[in-house]
C-alpha cells in the first residue's frame, strides 16, 4: 500500500507541474517584454501615446525583437521586421536619420480584432477607405481614425467576419 501511495503522489505531482508549466507557456510572449498580460487594444493605446518610436521601444511594447531588413531598406526608409507573441508579423519603417517621431508601423495580429473592440475603444467616428478593386482576393476595406499624431487604420478582409487583420500606424 505504501508503494502505491508514493506512486500515486508522484503521478499527481507530475500532472500538476505539467499543467502549471503549460499555463505559464501559454501566457508567455516569445521575445521580450511585458505585453504577455496586455490585450492588443491596450498595446495600441501604448503605441499611440509614444511621441517617438525606435525598434527597441517598439519591440519592448509589442513583446518582440525587430531586425533590420537591408534588402527592403533604401535611402528614404529603413525597414525593420519582427514576429512572435501576439503578432504574426510586425513591420516598422523609419526615415534613416530621423528621431523616431515619424514612422509607419504595420501589425498583423495572430487573432483578428473584433470590430466591436475597436469601436468600443476608438469610437465610431472613423473614415471608411474602400478596397482597391485591382487587389483581387487580397483587397481589404479599412477604417481610419485621425489621431493627435497621424492615422490609425484597421483593415478588414471582409465584413462578414467583422475583425481587423491588419493595423497601421502612419506618422509619416
C-alpha positions in Angstrom: 0.0 0.0 0.0 2.8 2.4 0.8 4.4 1.9 -2.6 1.1 2.6 -4.4 0.6 5.8 -2.4 4.1 7.1 -3.3 3.4 6.2 -7.0 0.1 8.0 -6.9 1.6 11.1 -5.3 4.4 11.2 -7.8 2.0 10.9 -10.7 -0.2 13.6 -9.2 2.8 15.9 -8.9 3.8 15.3 -12.5 0.3 16.2 -13.7 0.1 19.4 -11.6 3.6 20.5 -12.6 2.8 19.8 -16.3 -0.4 21.9 -16.0 1.5 24.8 -14.3 4.2 24.7 -17.0 1.7 24.6 -19.8 -0.2 27.6 -18.3 2.9 29.7 -18.0 4.0 28.9 -21.5 0.6 29.9 -22.9 0.9 33.3 -21.2 4.4 33.9 -22.3 5.1 36.1 -25.3 8.1 34.9 -27.2 10.7 37.6 -27.4 10.7 40.4 -24.9 8.6 42.5 -22.7 5.5 42.8 -20.6 2.9 42.6 -23.4 2.1 39.0 -22.3 -0.6 40.3 -20.0 -1.9 43.1 -22.2 -4.5 43.0 -24.9 -3.9 44.1 -28.4 -6.1 47.2 -27.8 -4.0 48.1 -24.7 -0.8 47.8 -26.7 -2.2 50.0 -29.4 -3.0 52.6 -26.8 0.6 52.4 -25.5 2.0 52.9 -29.0 -0.4 55.7 -29.8 0.9 57.5 -26.6 4.6 57.2 -27.7 5.9 60.5 -29.1 8.7 58.6 -30.9 9.3 55.0 -31.7 12.6 53.2 -32.2 13.0 49.5 -33.0 13.9 48.9 -29.3 10.9 50.8 -27.9 8.5 49.2 -30.4 9.9 45.8 -29.6 9.5 46.4 -25.9 5.9 47.5 -26.2 5.0 44.7 -28.7 6.9 41.9 -26.9 9.2 41.0 -29.8 12.5 41.8 -31.3 12.9 43.8 -34.5 15.6 43.1 -37.0 16.7 45.4 -39.9 15.8 44.2 -43.4 18.5 45.7 -45.5 17.2 44.4 -48.8 13.9 46.3 -48.4 15.5 49.5 -46.9 16.6 52.4 -49.1 17.9 55.9 -48.6 14.5 57.1 -47.6 13.2 54.3 -45.4 14.8 51.8 -43.0 12.7 48.7 -42.7 12.6 46.5 -39.5 10.6 43.3 -39.1 9.7 41.1 -36.2 7.2 38.4 -35.2 6.1 36.4 -32.2 3.9 36.8 -29.2 0.6 38.3 -30.3 1.8 39.1 -33.8 2.1 37.1 -37.0 4.3 39.9 -38.2 5.2 43.5 -37.3 7.0 45.9 -39.6 8.4 49.3 -38.6 9.5 51.8 -41.2 11.6 54.8 -40.2 13.5 57.6 -42.0 17.2 56.7 -41.7 18.2 59.9 -39.9 15.0 60.5 -38.0 14.4 60.8 -34.3 11.6 58.2 -34.3 8.8 60.8 -34.3 8.0 59.9 -37.9 7.2 56.2 -38.5 4.9 53.7 -40.1 4.1 50.6 -38.0 2.2 47.7 -39.7 0.9 45.0 -37.4 -0.7 41.7 -38.2 -2.2 40.2 -35.0 -2.4 36.4 -34.7 -6.0 36.8 -33.8 -8.1 39.3 -35.8 -9.5 42.1 -33.6 -13.3 42.2 -33.4 -14.9 45.4 -34.8 -16.8 45.8 -31.5 -13.5 46.0 -29.6 -12.2 48.6 -32.0 -15.3 50.9 -31.9 -15.6 50.4 -28.1 -12.1 51.8 -27.6 -11.6 54.2 -30.6 -15.2 55.2 -31.3 -17.5 55.2 -34.3 -16.0 58.4 -35.8 -13.9 56.8 -38.5 -13.5 57.3 -42.2 -14.1 54.3 -44.5 -11.3 53.6 -47.0 -12.7 51.4 -49.7 -10.9 48.3 -51.0 -8.7 48.6 -54.1 -10.5 46.5 -56.8 -7.3 45.7 -58.5 -6.1 43.9 -55.4 -8.4 40.9 -56.1 -8.7 38.4 -53.2 -6.2 40.5 -51.1 -8.4 43.6 -51.2 -9.2 45.0 -47.8 -11.6 47.7 -46.6 -10.1 49.9 -43.8 -11.5 52.1 -41.0 -9.2 55.1 -40.4 -9.1 57.1 -37.3 -7.4 60.5 -37.1 -5.3 60.6 -34.0 -3.4 63.5 -32.4 -0.3 62.4 -34.3 -1.1 60.7 -37.6 -3.6 58.0 -38.5 -4.6 54.6 -37.0 -6.0 52.3 -39.6 -7.7 48.9 -39.2 -8.1 46.7 -42.4 -10.8 44.1 -42.8 -10.7 41.3 -45.4 -14.5 41.2 -45.5 -17.4 42.5 -43.4 -18.8 39.0 -42.8 -16.1 38.3 -40.2 -16.1 41.9 -38.7 -12.5 41.6 -37.5 -9.4 43.6 -38.3 -6.5 41.6 -39.8 -4.0 44.4 -40.2 -3.3 47.5 -38.1 -1.4 50.5 -39.5 0.0 53.5 -37.6 1.0 56.2 -40.0 3.0 59.1 -38.7 4.9 60.0 -41.8 
